[in-house]
Every structure is written in structure tokens, then in C-alpha cells.
Amino acid sequence: MTLSLSLQVRGLDHAYGPTTVLQHIDLDVPAGRIVALVGPSGCGKTTLLHLCAGLLAPQQGRIARPAGPSAIMFQQPRLVPWMATLDNIALGLKAQGMARAQRHRLAREVALALGLPEASLAQYPAELSGGMQSRAALARALVLQPALLLMDEPFSALDVGLRGQLHQLLLARQAQSGMAVLLITHDLMEAVRLADEVLVLAATPGRIVARYQPPGQARARGEALVHRCAAELLQQPEVRAAFGLPEQEAPDSATAPPAMEGAGLWLPAAHCPASRAGHGC
């Protein structure tokens, strides 16, 4: 079955003055799938997200977005400090012109489904914990029922427990809605845990150097599998070079560990026939 595309990027280049930030970016984010874009600081991940969101105009190349609504989550929750939590969550619905009673009802339903206590909905952002602020930001995005959700390292400031909870909430809602998700992260573990496809960016200029498909469904991946897949991905020369890690000596065939059972599909971007043809893998 062919999946409909919620986001398609072809031949994207972008520069700030004389400095090329992104070069020859091709990627697809189908409906119902999560694509993670992972790379070191300064490789152009956030610039690419802003281009996909329409916050920046592409200088060269083409970006096709879904006809339905899109939503974006930033590195910080960015809640409006003088508005109660419920009004923050309903802010996008208000911008769409939805009546107050209806937008509050929908916002409350999503907020409670994401584990926000009823009492917190009347509080202001400064009165919420960091984890509750992140839940509110996620609720604000999901209440729009977006066809495309763009996420810029939204969980990076959370502790491991809260991050895991929000990972599971995101996966559950994504499975229910069938939305497409483009996740920007510098965390290989997070990328492998959540994504159907992981794209690795190198810097100077930002370009896709590898594509990796973790095995199985994201919601079914246990911790051990995520750790092993992330470790395997980090052994690939293209990934090590992207993160500025030293080259590794080739393992001796007699002592090399066996291939990982259920390992995902690894493909350096340069060896992807579709990439050479100007299309995503």
C-alpha cells in the first residue's frame, strides 16, 4: 500500500549570507509515520524545521505540505505567561475562530488525556512544573488535530522518566490520528525509540548522510532493543563522522559480535538509488 505524503522536500538548499547551511535535502514524511532527523549541534536541523513549517522561505528547492493543519512544538514550551493553561492549549483553536465553549471543551479533553490534572488548567504557566508545561505544549499542538506535527527537540530538557512518559503519549496519539511527525533531535536513543525512519545529518553544510529504519513498531520496542539499535547506528562510519567521533578500527572477524537479531535497515545516503535520482528512499 502506498502511503500518502504529508511532507515532501526536494532539492532543498539554504544559506545565511555566504554560508551554506543546508545542501541537497530530500526527505519524505508519509501520513501515519514518524521521521526523526538527528545530527550534531549546528548542522541545520532547526533551520530545516523552520523551512518545513513555512517560518522561512526556501531559497532553492521545493517543499510540499499537507492540505490539513500543521502544528509545531519548539525546544521550550513557549506558553503565554498571562494566559491560564486551558487558554494556552486552546490558543490555536481561538486563532481558527472557534467559539470559546467549544475550544475549551476540546482543549480540556486533550489535556486530561495527556495526564494534566483538572486543577492545573486554571493555573498559569509559572505555576506548573516543567513536565506539566511540556504536556500543555503537546496538548496545544495535538488539539489542532494536525496532519503534520513538527517537533524541535521538545523533550530535551526533561528527565528520563518524564521524557519516557511523553514519548508514549506521543506514540499513542500518533497511532490514533495517523498524523505525520517530523522530529528534530540530537539524541540517537530518542530517534530510534520513536521513529519509523532515522535520517542522519552532517554539518558544514547540513546534508543527509545516512538513513536507518529501526525494526518493528515504535510502541513495541523495548529498552534493550533501543539501546542495541542506537549502539549499532553509532558504529557506522558516516554517523561517527557526522558527530565528530574518531574512526574505529575494523573488528577482527573472529571476535566481532554476531549481527543483531531484528536489526533495522541501514543505508548510507550516498548508496540510496532514490537519493541519487533526486527522490527520498
C-alpha positions as CSV (number, residue, x, y, z in Angstrom):
1,M,0.0,0.0,0.0
2,T,1.4,3.4,-0.9
3,L,1.3,5.9,1.9
4,S,0.1,9.5,1.2
5,L,2.8,12.1,1.8
6,S,2.2,14.8,4.4
7,L,5.5,16.4,3.8
8,Q,7.8,16.2,0.8
9,V,11.1,18.1,0.5
10,R,13.1,18.0,-2.8
11,G,16.5,19.6,-3.6
12,L,16.4,22.0,-0.7
13,D,19.4,24.3,-0.3
14,H,19.5,27.2,2.2
15,A,22.2,29.8,3.1
16,Y,22.7,32.6,5.5
17,G,24.7,35.1,3.6
18,P,27.7,33.4,2.1
19,T,27.4,30.4,4.4
20,T,25.5,27.3,3.1
21,V,23.5,25.8,6.0
22,L,21.6,23.1,4.1
23,Q,22.5,21.3,0.9
24,H,20.6,18.9,-1.3
25,I,18.0,17.9,1.3
26,D,15.5,15.3,0.1
27,L,13.0,13.7,2.5
28,D,9.5,12.3,2.8
29,V,7.3,12.1,5.8
30,P,4.3,9.9,5.0
31,A,1.0,10.1,6.8
32,G,1.0,7.8,9.8
33,R,4.8,7.8,10.1
34,I,7.4,9.4,12.3
35,V,10.7,10.5,10.7
36,A,13.5,11.6,13.1
37,L,16.2,14.0,11.9
38,V,19.2,13.6,14.1
39,G,22.6,15.3,14.0
40,P,25.1,17.4,15.9
41,S,24.6,21.0,17.1
42,G,24.9,23.5,14.2
43,C,24.0,21.1,11.4
44,G,20.9,23.0,10.4
45,K,18.2,20.8,12.0
46,T,16.2,23.8,13.3
47,T,16.6,25.7,10.1
48,L,15.2,22.8,8.2
49,L,12.2,22.5,10.6
50,H,11.5,26.2,10.2
51,L,11.6,25.8,6.4
52,C,9.2,22.9,6.6
53,A,6.9,24.9,8.9
54,G,6.8,27.8,6.5
55,L,8.6,30.1,9.0
56,L,11.4,30.6,6.5
57,A,11.1,30.7,2.7
58,P,13.2,28.2,0.8
59,Q,15.9,29.7,-1.4
60,Q,16.2,26.7,-3.6
61,G,14.2,23.5,-3.9
62,R,10.6,22.6,-3.2
63,I,8.6,21.8,0.0
64,A,5.1,20.3,-0.3
65,R,3.0,20.4,2.9
66,P,-0.3,18.7,3.6
67,A,-3.6,20.4,2.9
68,G,-4.7,19.9,6.5
69,P,-3.5,21.8,9.5
70,S,0.1,21.7,10.8
71,A,1.4,22.2,14.3
72,I,4.9,22.9,15.7
73,M,6.5,22.2,19.1
74,F,9.7,24.1,20.0
75,Q,12.5,23.3,22.3
76,Q,10.8,25.4,25.1
77,P,7.0,25.1,25.8
78,R,6.5,28.8,24.9
79,L,3.3,29.1,26.8
80,V,1.8,32.6,27.0
81,P,2.6,33.6,30.6
82,W,-0.5,35.8,31.2
83,M,-3.0,33.1,30.0
84,A,-4.3,30.2,32.0
85,T,-3.2,26.7,30.9
86,L,-6.6,25.9,29.3
87,D,-6.5,29.1,27.3
88,N,-2.9,28.3,26.2
89,I,-3.9,24.9,25.0
90,A,-6.9,26.4,23.1
91,L,-4.9,29.2,21.6
92,G,-4.6,27.7,18.1
93,L,-8.4,26.9,18.1
94,K,-9.1,30.5,19.0
95,A,-6.9,31.6,16.1
96,Q,-9.1,29.4,13.8
97,G,-12.2,31.3,15.1
98,M,-13.7,28.5,17.1
99,A,-16.2,29.6,19.8
100,R,-14.9,29.8,23.4
101,A,-17.1,27.0,24.8
102,Q,-16.2,24.5,22.0
103,R,-12.5,25.2,22.1
104,H,-12.3,24.9,25.9
105,R,-14.2,21.6,25.7
106,L,-11.7,20.2,23.1
107,A,-8.7,21.6,25.0
108,R,-9.8,20.1,28.2
109,E,-10.4,16.6,26.6
110,V,-6.9,16.6,25.2
111,A,-5.3,18.0,28.3
112,L,-6.8,15.3,30.6
113,A,-5.9,12.6,28.1
114,L,-2.3,13.7,28.3
115,G,-2.4,13.5,32.1
116,L,-2.8,17.1,33.1
117,P,-4.8,17.4,36.3
118,E,-8.1,19.4,36.1
119,A,-6.8,21.9,38.7
120,S,-3.8,22.7,36.5
121,L,-6.0,24.0,33.7
122,A,-6.9,27.1,35.7
123,Q,-3.2,27.8,36.6
124,Y,-0.7,30.0,34.9
125,P,2.4,28.6,33.2
126,A,4.7,29.8,36.0
127,E,2.7,27.7,38.5
128,L,3.3,24.5,36.5
129,S,6.2,22.1,36.7
130,G,8.4,21.7,33.7
131,G,6.8,18.4,32.8
132,M,3.3,19.9,33.1
133,Q,4.4,22.8,30.8
134,S,5.6,20.3,28.2
135,R,2.3,18.3,28.4
136,A,0.4,21.6,27.9
137,A,2.6,22.4,24.9
138,L,2.0,18.9,23.4
139,A,-1.8,19.3,24.1
140,R,-1.8,22.7,22.3
141,A,-0.3,21.0,19.2
142,L,-2.5,17.9,19.3
143,V,-5.8,19.7,19.9
144,L,-5.5,21.1,16.4
145,Q,-5.7,17.5,15.0
146,P,-2.7,18.3,12.7
147,A,-2.0,16.3,9.6
148,L,1.7,17.2,10.2
149,L,3.4,17.7,13.6
150,L,6.8,19.3,13.5
151,M,8.9,18.9,16.7
152,D,12.1,20.7,17.5
153,E,13.8,18.8,20.4
154,P,10.7,19.3,22.6
155,F,11.7,16.8,25.3
156,S,15.4,17.6,25.6
157,A,15.0,19.5,29.0
158,L,13.0,16.7,30.7
159,D,14.3,14.0,33.0
160,V,14.4,10.4,31.7
161,G,11.1,9.5,33.4
162,L,9.1,12.4,32.1
163,R,10.6,12.0,28.7
164,G,9.6,8.4,28.5
165,Q,6.0,9.3,29.6
166,L,5.7,11.9,26.9
167,H,7.2,9.6,24.3
168,Q,4.5,7.0,25.0
169,L,1.7,9.7,24.9
170,L,3.0,11.0,21.6
171,L,3.1,7.5,20.1
172,A,-0.4,6.7,21.3
173,R,-1.9,9.8,19.9
174,Q,0.0,9.5,16.6
175,A,-1.2,5.9,16.2
176,Q,-4.8,7.1,16.8
177,S,-4.7,10.1,14.5
178,G,-2.5,8.9,11.7
179,M,-0.7,12.2,11.6
180,A,2.8,12.6,10.1
181,V,5.6,13.6,12.5
182,L,9.0,15.2,11.8
183,L,11.1,15.1,14.9
184,I,14.3,17.1,15.3
185,T,16.7,15.7,17.9
186,H,20.4,15.3,18.7
187,D,19.6,12.1,20.7
188,L,20.2,8.9,18.8
189,M,18.3,6.9,21.5
190,E,15.2,9.2,21.2
191,A,15.3,8.9,17.4
192,V,15.5,5.1,17.4
193,R,12.8,4.9,20.1
194,L,10.2,7.0,18.3
195,A,10.9,6.9,14.6
196,D,9.9,4.7,11.6
197,E,12.9,6.2,9.8
198,V,16.0,8.0,11.2
199,L,17.8,10.5,8.9
200,V,21.4,11.5,10.0
201,L,22.6,15.0,9.2
202,A,26.2,16.0,9.0
203,A,27.2,19.7,9.3
204,T,29.0,22.3,7.2
205,P,26.9,22.2,5.2
206,G,23.9,20.3,6.7
207,R,23.2,17.3,4.5
208,I,21.7,13.8,4.9
209,V,24.5,11.2,5.1
210,A,22.6,8.1,6.2
211,R,19.1,6.6,6.6
212,Y,18.1,4.0,9.1
213,Q,14.9,2.1,9.7
214,P,14.6,0.7,13.2
215,P,13.0,-2.7,13.4
216,G,9.3,-3.2,14.3
217,Q,6.7,-0.8,15.6
218,A,7.9,2.0,17.8
219,R,5.4,1.3,20.6
220,A,6.7,-2.3,20.8
221,R,10.4,-1.5,21.0
222,G,11.8,-2.4,24.4
223,E,14.7,-0.6,26.1
224,A,17.2,-3.3,25.3
225,L,16.4,-3.2,21.6
226,V,16.5,0.6,21.5
227,H,20.0,0.6,23.2
228,R,21.3,-2.0,20.8
229,C,20.0,-0.3,17.7
230,A,21.4,3.1,18.8
231,A,24.7,1.5,19.5
232,E,24.7,-0.2,16.1
233,L,23.9,3.1,14.4
234,L,26.7,4.8,16.2
235,Q,29.2,2.3,14.8
236,Q,28.5,3.4,11.2
237,P,31.4,5.4,9.8
238,E,29.0,8.1,8.3
239,V,27.3,8.6,11.7
240,R,30.6,8.8,13.6
241,A,31.9,11.3,11.2
242,A,28.8,13.4,11.4
243,F,29.1,13.6,15.2
244,G,32.9,14.2,15.0
245,L,33.8,10.9,16.6
246,P,37.1,9.2,15.7
247,E,37.1,6.3,13.2
248,Q,37.1,2.8,14.6
249,E,39.4,0.0,13.7
250,A,37.7,-2.8,11.7
251,P,36.8,-5.6,14.0
252,D,38.6,-8.9,13.7
253,S,36.2,-11.5,12.1
254,A,36.9,-14.0,14.9
255,T,36.0,-11.6,17.7
256,A,33.3,-9.5,16.0
257,P,29.9,-9.8,17.7
258,P,27.1,-11.6,15.7
259,A,24.7,-9.5,13.7
260,M,21.9,-8.1,15.9
261,E,18.7,-10.1,15.6
262,G,15.9,-8.0,14.2
263,A,18.3,-5.2,13.2
264,G,16.9,-2.3,11.2
265,L,17.6,-1.4,7.6
266,W,20.8,0.6,7.3
267,L,21.6,2.6,4.2
268,P,24.2,5.3,3.7
269,A,22.5,8.1,1.8
270,A,25.1,8.1,-0.9
271,H,24.2,4.5,-1.7
272,C,20.4,5.1,-1.9
273,P,19.4,4.9,-5.6
274,A,16.3,7.0,-4.9
275,S,18.5,9.8,-3.4
276,R,20.8,9.7,-6.5
277,A,17.7,10.1,-8.6
278,G,16.5,13.1,-6.6
279,H,13.9,11.3,-4.5
280,G,13.8,10.1,-0.9
281,C,14.4,6.5,0.0
